[in-house]
């Protein structure tokens, strides 16, 4: 597995994940960032309107990939 770390330049928040080489080869950077920084926003009331801006936290980020993670 290959360890991937993403750090928000806005908040400093860090998320880590592990991917196989095949997963990384079949994905692009945007796919990986989207997967690692998914928001879990819920609709408000019965309106089904989702007011969520957590994705803005990850508009600017640093991505680090480390080979050989156990």
C-alpha positions as protocol buffer text, in pm:
chain_id: "A"
residue {
  index: 1
  type: UNK
  ca { x: 0 y: 0 z: 0 }
}
residue {
  index: 2
  type: UNK
  ca { x: 104 y: 356 z: -66 }
}
residue {
  index: 3
  type: UNK
  ca { x: 35 y: 620 z: 197 }
}
residue {
  index: 4
  type: UNK
  ca { x: -122 y: 944 z: 75 }
}
residue {
  index: 5
  type: UNK
  ca { x: -144 y: 1257 z: 291 }
}
residue {
  index: 6
  type: UNK
  ca { x: -339 y: 1572 z: 205 }
}
residue {
  index: 7
  type: UNK
  ca { x: -311 y: 1892 z: 408 }
}
residue {
  index: 8
  type: UNK
  ca { x: -545 y: 2190 z: 374 }
}
residue {
  index: 9
  type: UNK
  ca { x: -355 y: 2513 z: 316 }
}
residue {
  index: 10
  type: UNK
  ca { x: -653 y: 2706 z: 459 }
}
residue {
  index: 11
  type: UNK
  ca { x: -700 y: 2524 z: 790 }
}
residue {
  index: 12
  type: UNK
  ca { x: -395 y: 2300 z: 832 }
}
residue {
  index: 13
  type: UNK
  ca { x: -622 y: 1996 z: 868 }
}
residue {
  index: 14
  type: UNK
  ca { x: -455 y: 1670 z: 761 }
}
residue {
  index: 15
  type: UNK
  ca { x: -614 y: 1354 z: 623 }
}
residue {
  index: 16
  type: UNK
  ca { x: -436 y: 1028 z: 544 }
}
residue {
  index: 17
  type: UNK
  ca { x: -528 y: 730 z: 332 }
}
residue {
  index: 18
  type: UNK
  ca { x: -372 y: 420 z: 180 }
}
residue {
  index: 19
  type: UNK
  ca { x: -406 y: 319 z: -182 }
}
residue {
  index: 20
  type: UNK
  ca { x: -275 y: 34 z: -391 }
}
residue {
  index: 21
  type: UNK
  ca { x: -53 y: 117 z: -686 }
}
residue {
  index: 22
  type: UNK
  ca { x: -335 y: 9 z: -919 }
}
residue {
  index: 23
  type: UNK
  ca { x: -582 y: 247 z: -750 }
}
residue {
  index: 24
  type: UNK
  ca { x: -340 y: 537 z: -791 }
}
residue {
  index: 25
  type: UNK
  ca { x: -274 y: 452 z: -1154 }
}
residue {
  index: 26
  type: UNK
  ca { x: -646 y: 435 z: -1231 }
}
residue {
  index: 27
  type: UNK
  ca { x: -720 y: 768 z: -1058 }
}
residue {
  index: 28
  type: UNK
  ca { x: -619 y: 1125 z: -1112 }
}
residue {
  index: 29
  type: UNK
  ca { x: -525 y: 1374 z: -841 }
}
residue {
  index: 30
  type: UNK
  ca { x: -876 y: 1524 z: -828 }
}
residue {
  index: 31
  type: UNK
  ca { x: -1033 y: 1180 z: -774 }
}
residue {
  index: 32
  type: UNK
  ca { x: -797 y: 1105 z: -486 }
}
residue {
  index: 33
  type: UNK
  ca { x: -856 y: 1443 z: -320 }
}
residue {
  index: 34
  type: UNK
  ca { x: -1234 y: 1408 z: -361 }
}
residue {
  index: 35
  type: UNK
  ca { x: -1223 y: 1060 z: -210 }
}
residue {
  index: 36
  type: UNK
  ca { x: -1007 y: 1162 z: 86 }
}
residue {
  index: 37
  type: UNK
  ca { x: -1195 y: 1484 z: 168 }
}
residue {
  index: 38
  type: UNK
  ca { x: -1558 y: 1378 z: 122 }
}
residue {
  index: 39
  type: UNK
  ca { x: -1807 y: 1595 z: 306 }
}
residue {
  index: 40
  type: UNK
  ca { x: -2085 y: 1431 z: 502 }
}
residue {
  index: 41
  type: UNK
  ca { x: -2337 y: 1713 z: 475 }
}
residue {
  index: 42
  type: UNK
  ca { x: -2702 y: 1640 z: 534 }
}
residue {
  index: 43
  type: UNK
  ca { x: -3011 y: 1819 z: 400 }
}
residue {
  index: 44
  type: UNK
  ca { x: -3177 y: 2069 z: 630 }
}
residue {
  index: 45
  type: UNK
  ca { x: -3527 y: 1965 z: 734 }
}
residue {
  index: 46
  type: UNK
  ca { x: -3758 y: 1838 z: 464 }
}
residue {
  index: 47
  type: UNK
  ca { x: -3632 y: 2081 z: 199 }
}
residue {
  index: 48
  type: UNK
  ca { x: -3354 y: 1851 z: 72 }
}
residue {
  index: 49
  type: UNK
  ca { x: -3135 y: 2162 z: 47 }
}
residue {
  index: 50
  type: UNK
  ca { x: -2780 y: 2087 z: 150 }
}
residue {
  index: 51
  type: UNK
  ca { x: -2601 y: 2391 z: 287 }
}
residue {
  index: 52
  type: UNK
  ca { x: -2245 y: 2278 z: 304 }
}
residue {
  index: 53
  type: UNK
  ca { x: -1917 y: 2452 z: 234 }
}
residue {
  index: 54
  type: UNK
  ca { x: -1670 y: 2203 z: 379 }
}
residue {
  index: 55
  type: UNK
  ca { x: -1528 y: 2136 z: 31 }
}
residue {
  index: 56
  type: UNK
  ca { x: -1398 y: 2495 z: 28 }
}
residue {
  index: 57
  type: UNK
  ca { x: -1152 y: 2391 z: 300 }
}
residue {
  index: 58
  type: UNK
  ca { x: -979 y: 2166 z: 46 }
}
residue {
  index: 59
  type: UNK
  ca { x: -964 y: 2407 z: -251 }
}
residue {
  index: 60
  type: UNK
  ca { x: -594 y: 2463 z: -175 }
}
residue {
  index: 61
  type: UNK
  ca { x: -392 y: 2170 z: -47 }
}
residue {
  index: 62
  type: UNK
  ca { x: -55 y: 1996 z: -33 }
}
residue {
  index: 63
  type: UNK
  ca { x: -48 y: 1633 z: -146 }
}
residue {
  index: 64
  type: UNK
  ca { x: 222 y: 1389 z: -37 }
}
residue {
  index: 65
  type: UNK
  ca { x: 260 y: 1032 z: -155 }
}
residue {
  index: 66
  type: UNK
  ca { x: 494 y: 792 z: 26 }
}
residue {
  index: 67
  type: UNK
  ca { x: 592 y: 463 z: -131 }
}
residue {
  index: 68
  type: UNK
  ca { x: 649 y: 152 z: 75 }
}
residue {
  index: 69
  type: UNK
  ca { x: 400 y: 223 z: 352 }
}
residue {
  index: 70
  type: UNK
  ca { x: 316 y: -95 z: 540 }
}
